[in-house]
Amino acid sequence: MNREIKFRAFCPKLKVMSKPFSFNQVLNFGDVVFNSLDLKKHIVMQFTGLVDKNGVDIYEGDLLKGFGMVYQVVFSDGAFYMKLKTVHHRLSRVFISQEEIEVIGSIHSNPELIKR
């Protein structure tokens, strides 16, 4: 199975998320263009290779609603997980298809959603 390797980045200073990119591309935050990624200033998130019930790409750092709860997507020990406080569920196509999982935001853009 092939999956697209892509990323996005959040700029905390401007409070804006980039469009998806590969490392061969330039990041563009509105009128500000960065020719190289500064890991001290930007939070980089990788695409999981999965999509939610609406066909929206799921990235590391996304907040997912499903099973009556809100989870944060994290990368740990070589895999993506749905994190709920101290409980982690491995993120997979099978797991996503069991429930109407939906991306409702990002931990960086919408941290208030995780408190629900």
Buried (B, 14 or more C-beta within 10 A) or exposed (E): EEEEEBBBBBBEEEEEBBEBBEEEEEBEBEEEEBEEBEEEEBBBBBBBBBBBBEEBBBBBBBBBBBBEEBBBBBBEEEEBBBBBEEEBEEBBEEBBEEEEBBBBBBBBBEEEBBEE
